[in-house]
C-alpha cells in the first residue's frame, strides 16, 4: 500500500470521529434548530447575517459534515487508484461512501422534519436510532478501509471458528449498548435531572416519557457489552496467532475499563456536556479497536507463511 493511502485513511477516520463528536455537541446544546428547518441553506441564507450562537454551532456542524463527505469520497477515489482490482479495500471504500451519503440524507431529514432541538416525538427517537446505526456502520467501513490501507490481509470469517462466537457476541452487545446510549443521551438533553434521586424518580414514574423509560436500559446493556468485549479480548489472546490482534486486545480491554469509569462519572455528575462527549469518544474508540482487533484476528494467513504459527500465549508457554 502507498504511504499516501495509509496516512489519508487514518486521517479521514479521525476526522469523522471529530465530526461525530461535534454532532453530539449540537444535540446536547439543543442547537439542532439553529438553521431553522432549512437545508442545505441556513435560515434561508447561504451565509446567515447576524447569526446566533446556536446558528453558528449548527452551521459549523454542517460545514464539517460537508468536509467529511468530500474527504470520504476523495479517499474512495484514491483507494481505487492505488489498489488492484478486487482488492478488499475497494469494497470497504464503496461501503464508506454509501454510509457517508446516508449520513447526509438522515441529517437533512432530521432538519426538514424538525426532529431536532426539543422535539420529543417518537419519530425523533426512531430517527436517532437510525442515525446512530448509520454512523457506526460508517465507522466500521472506514475502520476496515484503514485496516486494508495499512496492509491488512483479507478477512475470512471461516478463518477461526472458535473466535466467531465471542467476537459476534461482543459486536452485538456493543451495538445494543450504543443504541440504548443514543436514547439515554437524548433523554438527558430533553429531561435533565437536578439530582440522582430526581432522575431516578423521573425514570421510574408510571407517567414517564418513553425516552426516560428506555434510558434505564443503558447502564445494564453497557455493563453487559463491557463484559462480552473483555471476553472477546481474552479469546483473541488465547486463540489467535496474530501479534497485532494480541496487542489490540490489551488496548481494547483498557479502554473498556476507562469507558466504565467515564460512564459512572457521567451518571454521578448528571450528564454534563463534557462527560457526554468523553463518553461518546470512548465508545467510538472501543468500536474502532474492536473492528481492527477482529480484522487482524480473522485475517487470512498469506501462503508464503501459511505454516502453523504459535499464538503469543503458546510462545510464552514454550519459552517457559
C-alpha positions as CSV (number, residue, x, y, z in Angstrom):
1,X,0.0,0.0,0.0
2,X,1.2,3.5,-0.7
3,X,2.1,5.6,2.3
4,X,-0.3,8.3,0.9
5,X,-3.3,6.0,1.1
6,X,-2.4,4.7,4.6
7,X,-2.0,8.2,6.1
8,X,-5.1,9.5,4.3
9,X,-7.2,6.6,5.6
10,X,-6.2,7.2,9.2
11,X,-6.7,11.0,8.9
12,X,-10.1,10.6,7.4
13,X,-11.2,8.1,10.1
14,X,-10.0,10.6,12.8
15,X,-11.8,13.5,11.1
16,X,-15.1,11.6,11.0
17,X,-14.8,10.8,14.7
18,X,-14.4,14.5,15.4
19,X,-17.5,15.3,13.3
20,X,-19.5,12.7,15.2
21,X,-18.4,14.3,18.5
22,X,-19.4,17.8,17.2
23,X,-22.8,16.4,16.2
24,X,-23.3,15.2,19.7
25,X,-22.4,18.7,21.0
26,X,-25.1,20.1,18.6
27,X,-27.6,17.7,20.1
28,X,-26.5,18.3,23.7
29,X,-26.7,22.1,23.4
30,X,-30.1,22.0,21.7
31,X,-28.6,23.7,18.6
32,X,-30.1,21.4,16.0
33,X,-32.6,24.0,15.0
34,X,-30.0,26.8,14.7
35,X,-30.6,27.0,11.0
36,X,-34.4,26.6,11.3
37,X,-36.0,23.9,9.1
38,X,-33.9,25.0,6.1
39,X,-31.5,22.6,4.3
40,X,-28.9,23.0,2.8
41,X,-29.3,26.7,3.4
42,X,-29.2,28.1,6.9
43,X,-32.4,30.1,7.8
44,X,-32.9,30.5,4.1
45,X,-29.4,32.0,3.5
46,X,-26.2,30.6,2.3
47,X,-24.2,32.8,4.8
48,X,-26.6,33.9,7.6
49,X,-26.3,37.5,8.7
50,X,-26.0,38.3,12.5
51,X,-26.2,34.6,13.4
52,X,-27.0,33.5,17.0
53,X,-24.7,31.1,18.9
54,X,-27.0,28.2,18.1
55,X,-26.9,29.1,14.4
56,X,-23.1,29.2,14.5
57,X,-22.9,25.8,16.2
58,X,-25.3,24.1,13.7
59,X,-23.7,25.8,10.7
60,X,-20.2,24.7,11.8
61,X,-21.5,21.1,12.1
62,X,-23.0,21.3,8.6
63,X,-19.7,22.6,7.2
64,X,-17.7,19.9,9.0
65,X,-20.1,17.2,7.8
66,X,-19.8,18.5,4.2
67,X,-16.0,18.3,4.6
68,X,-16.3,14.8,5.8
69,X,-18.4,13.9,2.8
70,X,-15.8,15.3,0.4
71,X,-12.9,13.6,2.2
72,X,-14.6,10.2,2.3
73,X,-15.4,10.4,-1.5
74,X,-11.8,11.6,-2.2
75,X,-10.5,8.7,-0.1
76,X,-12.6,6.3,-2.1
77,X,-11.2,7.6,-5.4
78,X,-7.7,7.3,-4.0
79,X,-8.3,3.8,-2.9
80,X,-9.5,2.7,-6.3
81,X,-6.5,4.4,-7.8
82,X,-3.9,2.8,-5.5
83,X,-5.3,-0.7,-5.2
84,X,-5.6,-3.5,-7.8
85,X,-9.0,-4.8,-9.0
86,X,-11.0,-6.9,-6.5
87,X,-8.9,-5.7,-3.6
88,X,-11.0,-5.7,-0.3
89,X,-10.1,-2.1,0.4
90,X,-12.3,-1.2,-2.6
91,X,-15.4,-2.8,-1.1
92,X,-14.7,-1.0,2.2
93,X,-14.4,2.2,0.3
94,X,-17.7,1.7,-1.5
95,X,-19.4,1.0,1.8
96,X,-17.8,4.1,3.4
97,X,-19.1,6.3,0.5
98,X,-22.6,4.8,0.8
99,X,-22.8,5.3,4.5
100,X,-21.5,8.9,4.4
101,X,-24.2,9.7,1.8
102,X,-26.6,8.1,4.3
103,X,-25.4,10.5,6.9
104,X,-26.2,13.4,4.7
105,X,-29.7,12.1,3.9
106,X,-30.5,11.4,7.5
107,X,-29.1,14.7,8.7
108,X,-31.2,16.6,6.1
109,X,-34.3,14.6,7.1
110,X,-33.9,15.5,10.8
111,X,-33.8,19.2,9.9
112,X,-36.5,19.2,7.3
113,X,-38.9,17.2,9.6
114,X,-38.0,19.4,12.6
115,X,-36.7,16.4,14.6
116,X,-34.2,18.5,16.4
117,X,-33.7,20.7,19.5
118,X,-36.5,20.0,22.0
119,X,-38.7,17.7,19.8
120,X,-40.0,14.8,21.9
121,X,-41.8,12.7,19.3
122,X,-41.4,9.0,18.9
123,X,-40.3,9.7,15.3
124,X,-37.3,11.5,16.7
125,X,-36.3,8.5,18.8
126,X,-36.6,6.2,15.8
127,X,-34.5,8.7,13.7
128,X,-31.9,8.9,16.4
129,X,-31.5,5.1,16.3
130,X,-31.3,5.1,12.5
131,X,-28.7,7.9,12.7
132,X,-26.6,6.1,15.3
133,X,-26.8,2.9,13.4
134,X,-25.7,4.5,10.1
135,X,-22.9,6.4,12.0
136,X,-21.4,3.3,13.4
137,X,-21.8,1.4,10.1
138,X,-19.7,4.3,8.6
139,X,-17.1,3.8,11.4
140,X,-17.0,0.1,10.6
141,X,-16.4,0.7,6.9
142,X,-13.8,3.4,7.5
143,X,-12.0,1.2,10.1
144,X,-11.8,-1.7,7.6
145,X,-10.7,0.6,4.8
146,X,-8.0,1.9,7.1
147,X,-7.1,-1.7,8.1
148,X,-6.7,-2.7,4.4
149,X,-4.9,0.5,3.5
150,X,-2.4,-0.3,6.3
151,X,-1.6,-3.6,4.6
152,X,-4.0,-5.9,6.4
153,X,-4.8,-9.3,4.9
154,X,-8.2,-10.3,3.7
155,X,-10.7,-11.1,6.4
156,X,-12.1,-14.6,6.2
157,X,-15.0,-15.5,8.6
158,X,-14.1,-19.2,8.1
159,X,-10.6,-18.4,9.3
160,X,-11.2,-19.2,13.0
161,X,-14.5,-20.7,14.0
162,X,-13.6,-20.5,17.7
163,X,-13.4,-16.7,17.5
164,X,-16.6,-16.0,15.7
165,X,-18.9,-16.6,18.7
166,X,-17.1,-14.3,21.2
167,X,-16.4,-11.6,18.6
168,X,-20.0,-11.8,17.3
169,X,-21.5,-11.6,20.8
170,X,-19.2,-8.6,21.6
171,X,-20.3,-6.7,18.5
172,X,-24.0,-7.5,19.1
173,X,-23.9,-6.4,22.7
174,X,-21.9,-3.3,21.8
175,X,-24.3,-2.3,19.1
176,X,-27.3,-2.7,21.5
177,X,-25.4,-0.6,24.2
178,X,-24.8,2.1,21.6
179,X,-28.5,2.1,20.6
180,X,-29.6,2.5,24.2
181,X,-26.9,5.1,24.7
182,X,-28.3,7.2,21.9
183,X,-31.7,7.2,23.6
184,X,-30.2,7.9,27.0
185,X,-28.3,10.9,25.6
186,X,-31.5,12.2,24.1
187,X,-33.3,11.7,27.4
188,X,-30.5,13.6,29.2
189,X,-30.9,16.5,26.8
190,X,-34.7,16.7,26.9
191,X,-35.3,15.8,30.5
192,X,-32.3,17.0,32.5
193,X,-32.3,15.8,36.2
194,X,-31.5,18.1,39.1
195,X,-30.2,15.2,41.2
196,X,-29.7,11.4,41.1
197,X,-32.8,10.9,43.2
198,X,-35.0,13.1,41.0
199,X,-33.5,11.5,37.9
200,X,-34.3,8.0,39.2
201,X,-37.8,9.2,40.1
202,X,-38.3,10.5,36.6
203,X,-37.2,7.2,35.0
204,X,-39.5,5.1,37.3
205,X,-42.5,7.2,37.2
206,X,-45.6,5.5,35.6
207,X,-46.1,8.7,33.7
208,X,-42.5,8.9,32.4
209,X,-41.9,9.7,28.8
210,X,-40.8,6.6,26.7
211,X,-37.3,8.1,26.3
212,X,-36.9,8.1,30.1
213,X,-38.1,4.5,30.5
214,X,-35.7,3.4,27.8
215,X,-32.9,5.4,29.5
216,X,-32.8,2.9,32.3
217,X,-31.7,0.1,29.9
218,X,-28.4,1.8,29.1
219,X,-26.4,1.1,32.2
220,X,-27.3,-2.6,32.1
221,X,-26.7,-3.0,28.4
222,X,-23.4,-1.1,28.7
223,X,-22.1,-3.4,31.5
224,X,-23.1,-6.5,29.6
225,X,-21.3,-5.1,26.5
226,X,-18.2,-4.4,28.6
227,X,-18.1,-7.9,29.9
228,X,-18.6,-9.5,26.4
229,X,-16.0,-7.2,24.8
230,X,-13.4,-8.2,27.5
231,X,-14.3,-11.9,27.0
232,X,-13.7,-11.5,23.2
233,X,-10.3,-9.9,24.0
234,X,-9.4,-12.9,26.2
235,X,-10.5,-15.3,23.4
236,X,-8.3,-13.4,20.9
237,X,-5.3,-13.5,23.2
238,X,-5.6,-17.3,23.7
239,X,-6.8,-18.4,20.2
240,X,-5.4,-16.0,17.6
241,X,-1.9,-16.2,16.0
242,X,-1.9,-12.5,15.2
243,X,0.5,-10.5,17.3
244,X,-1.2,-7.3,16.3
245,X,-4.6,-8.7,17.5
246,X,-2.9,-9.7,20.7
247,X,-1.7,-6.2,21.3
248,X,-5.0,-4.6,20.3
249,X,-6.9,-6.9,22.8
250,X,-5.0,-5.2,25.7
251,X,-5.6,-1.7,24.4
252,X,-9.3,-2.6,23.9
253,X,-9.6,-4.1,27.4
254,X,-8.0,-1.0,28.9
255,X,-10.4,1.3,27.0
256,X,-13.4,-0.7,28.2
257,X,-12.4,0.0,31.9
258,X,-11.8,3.7,31.1
259,X,-15.3,3.8,29.5
260,X,-16.9,2.3,32.5
261,X,-15.3,4.9,34.7
262,X,-16.4,7.7,32.4
263,X,-20.0,6.3,32.4
264,X,-20.1,6.3,36.2
265,X,-18.8,9.8,36.3
266,X,-21.3,10.9,33.7
267,X,-24.1,9.4,35.8
268,X,-22.9,10.9,39.1
269,X,-22.4,14.4,37.6
270,X,-25.9,14.3,35.9
271,X,-24.5,14.1,32.4
272,X,-22.8,17.4,31.7
273,X,-21.9,18.0,28.1
274,X,-18.1,17.5,28.7
275,X,-18.6,13.9,30.1
276,X,-21.2,13.1,27.5
277,X,-18.6,13.9,24.8
278,X,-15.9,11.9,26.6
279,X,-18.3,9.0,26.9
280,X,-19.0,9.1,23.2
281,X,-15.4,9.5,22.3
282,X,-14.5,6.4,24.3
283,X,-17.4,4.5,22.7
284,X,-16.0,5.4,19.3
285,X,-12.6,4.2,20.3
286,X,-13.9,0.9,21.6
287,X,-15.8,0.3,18.4
288,X,-12.9,1.1,16.2
289,X,-10.5,-1.0,18.3
290,X,-12.9,-4.0,18.2
291,X,-13.2,-3.8,14.4
292,X,-9.4,-3.7,14.0
293,X,-8.8,-6.5,16.5
294,X,-11.4,-8.7,14.9
295,X,-10.0,-8.0,11.4
296,X,-6.5,-8.9,12.5
297,X,-7.7,-12.0,14.4
298,X,-9.7,-13.3,11.4
299,X,-7.3,-12.3,8.7
300,X,-6.2,-14.8,6.0
301,X,-2.7,-16.0,6.5
302,X,-0.6,-15.4,3.4
303,X,0.5,-18.5,1.6
304,X,4.2,-17.7,2.0
305,X,3.8,-18.0,5.7
306,X,0.9,-20.4,5.9
307,X,2.7,-22.9,8.1
308,X,1.3,-23.0,11.6
309,X,2.3,-20.1,13.8
310,X,2.1,-20.4,17.5
311,X,-0.1,-17.9,19.3
312,X,1.6,-15.3,21.5
313,X,0.3,-17.2,24.5
314,X,1.7,-20.5,23.2
315,X,5.1,-18.9,22.6
316,X,5.3,-17.9,26.2
317,X,4.4,-21.4,27.3
318,X,7.2,-22.8,25.1
319,X,9.6,-20.3,26.4
320,X,8.7,-21.3,30.0
